[in-house]
Amino acid sequence: MPRQVDPAERRRDITAAAVRIMAKRGPRSLTLKSLAEELGGSITLVTHFFSNREDLFSAVVQELAEGYGNELEDMEAGASPVERLRILLQWMIPLDAEGIEAEAGRVALIPQRGEHESIDDFFDVMETRMRGLIRGHLEDIGIDMDLETATAYLRATTNGVTLSAIEHPDLWPAQLQKDVIDIALKALGITQDQAVAS
């Protein structure tokens, strides 16, 4: 008797494999055939869930968007406002091989902007979301500078660290990435003993 497979789990497996392919070889290499090969099965394994490349891209984008932030609230529970900001910024950078692969897959989608509406939506929604999270955390601390400028600075820092870690993972171990985040916070005058704005 064949093993029952949860359709939602199978879709997640397929989209995760698609991200791996894009991270390793770029988005142009993502085809239904290459995806079937990555999964070690026939092409019908993929076409049962996705009839074409467009559907697959839409599912990848949806999976990436839904995957962001699921664990963030738990990570921040009980932390001070400054520590919550540090946790957020570290969550935004790829501190391990899995994070680097996921971010590389996301970056690989950039050349597809304009070709797939779902990809444009993904980048717009994610940028708004990431900036909103940073802004909210900064508001909780109460910084002595323009909030939008500080938000843009920290977002540029996390993006820069992420791209650097993808391009040169051997030069950007987790501790160095964390150290850069700490330097960025110090540059804004945010220290561990910062008082919460009343």
C-alpha positions in Angstrom: 0.0 0.0 0.0 1.5 3.4 -1.0 2.5 5.8 1.8 0.0 8.7 2.4 1.6 12.0 1.8 0.3 15.2 3.3 -0.4 17.5 0.3 0.6 20.7 2.2 3.8 19.1 3.3 4.6 17.9 -0.2 4.0 21.4 -1.6 6.4 22.8 1.1 9.0 20.2 0.1 8.7 21.2 -3.6 8.9 24.9 -2.8 12.0 24.3 -0.6 13.6 22.4 -3.4 12.8 25.2 -5.8 14.6 27.7 -3.4 17.6 25.4 -3.2 17.8 25.2 -7.0 17.6 29.0 -7.4 20.1 29.5 -4.6 22.6 27.2 -6.3 22.1 27.8 -10.0 19.8 30.8 -10.4 16.2 31.2 -11.2 16.6 30.4 -14.9 17.7 26.9 -13.9 14.4 26.3 -12.1 12.2 24.1 -14.4 9.7 21.4 -13.6 12.3 18.9 -14.8 15.1 20.2 -12.7 12.8 20.3 -9.7 11.8 16.7 -10.2 15.4 15.7 -10.4 16.2 17.7 -7.2 13.4 15.8 -5.4 14.5 12.4 -6.8 11.2 11.6 -8.5 9.4 11.9 -11.8 8.1 15.2 -13.2 4.5 14.1 -12.3 5.5 14.5 -8.7 5.8 18.2 -9.4 3.0 18.6 -12.0 0.5 17.0 -9.7 0.8 20.2 -7.6 2.1 22.8 -10.1 1.0 22.8 -13.7 3.6 25.3 -14.9 6.5 27.5 -13.9 4.3 30.5 -13.1 2.3 28.5 -10.5 5.5 27.3 -9.0 7.0 30.8 -8.7 3.7 32.0 -7.0 4.0 29.1 -4.5 7.6 29.8 -3.8 6.9 33.5 -3.2 3.9 32.6 -0.9 6.0 30.1 1.1 8.9 32.6 1.5 6.5 35.3 2.7 4.6 33.0 5.1 7.9 31.6 6.5 9.2 35.0 7.6 8.5 35.8 11.2 6.8 32.7 12.5 9.3 32.2 15.3 10.2 35.9 15.9 7.6 36.5 18.6 8.7 33.5 20.7 12.4 34.6 20.3 11.6 38.1 21.6 9.4 37.0 24.6 10.6 38.6 27.8 13.5 40.5 26.3 14.1 44.2 26.9 13.3 46.6 24.0 17.0 46.9 23.1 17.5 43.2 23.2 14.3 42.7 21.1 15.8 45.0 18.4 19.0 43.0 18.5 17.1 39.7 18.2 15.1 41.2 15.3 18.2 42.4 13.4 20.0 39.0 13.9 16.8 37.2 12.7 17.0 39.3 9.5 20.6 38.0 8.6 21.6 34.5 7.6 23.5 33.2 10.6 23.8 29.5 9.4 24.0 27.5 6.2 20.2 27.1 6.1 19.7 30.9 6.4 22.3 31.6 3.7 20.5 29.1 1.3 17.1 30.7 2.0 18.4 34.2 1.5 20.3 33.2 -1.6 17.0 31.8 -3.0 15.2 35.1 -2.2 18.0 37.1 -3.8 17.8 34.9 -6.9 14.2 36.0 -7.4 15.3 39.6 -8.0 16.0 39.2 -11.7 12.5 37.9 -12.1 10.9 41.1 -11.0 8.6 42.5 -13.7 8.1 39.0 -15.1 5.9 37.6 -12.3 3.5 39.8 -10.5 3.7 37.6 -7.4 7.4 38.2 -7.2 7.0 42.0 -7.3 4.3 41.7 -4.6 6.6 39.6 -2.5 9.5 42.1 -2.5 7.1 45.1 -1.9 5.3 43.3 1.0 8.5 42.0 2.6 10.3 45.4 2.4 7.3 47.1 4.0 7.1 44.4 6.6 10.9 44.5 7.5 10.9 48.3 7.7 7.8 48.2 9.8 9.3 45.8 12.3 12.5 47.8 12.6 10.5 51.1 13.0 8.3 49.5 15.7 11.2 48.3 17.7 13.0 51.6 17.4 9.8 53.4 18.6 9.8 51.1 21.7 13.3 52.2 22.5 12.8 55.9 21.8 15.8 57.0 19.9 17.2 60.5 19.7 17.2 60.8 15.9 14.9 60.7 12.8 13.0 57.5 13.0 12.8 56.9 9.2 16.6 57.5 8.8 17.4 55.1 11.6 15.0 52.5 10.1 16.6 52.9 6.6 20.1 52.6 8.1 19.4 49.4 10.0 17.6 47.9 7.0 20.5 48.8 4.7 22.9 47.2 7.3 20.9 43.9 7.4 20.6 43.8 3.6 24.4 44.5 3.2 25.3 41.8 5.8 23.0 39.3 4.1 24.4 39.9 0.6 27.9 39.7 1.9 27.2 36.4 3.7 25.7 35.0 0.5 28.6 36.1 -1.7 31.3 35.1 0.8 30.0 32.7 3.5 33.5 31.8 4.5 34.3 35.4 5.2 31.1 36.1 7.1 30.7 33.7 10.0 27.7 34.2 12.4 29.8 36.0 15.0 31.1 38.6 12.6 27.5 39.2 11.3 26.4 39.7 14.9 29.3 42.0 15.6 28.4 44.2 12.6 24.8 44.5 14.0 26.1 45.6 17.4 28.3 48.2 15.7 25.3 49.5 13.8 23.3 49.8 17.0 26.2 51.6 18.8 26.4 54.0 15.8 22.8 55.0 16.5 23.6 55.4 20.2 21.6 52.3 21.2 23.1 50.5 24.1 22.0 47.7 26.3 21.1 50.0 29.1 19.1 52.3 26.9 15.9 53.5 28.8 12.6 52.7 27.3 10.7 55.8 26.1 7.8 56.7 28.3 
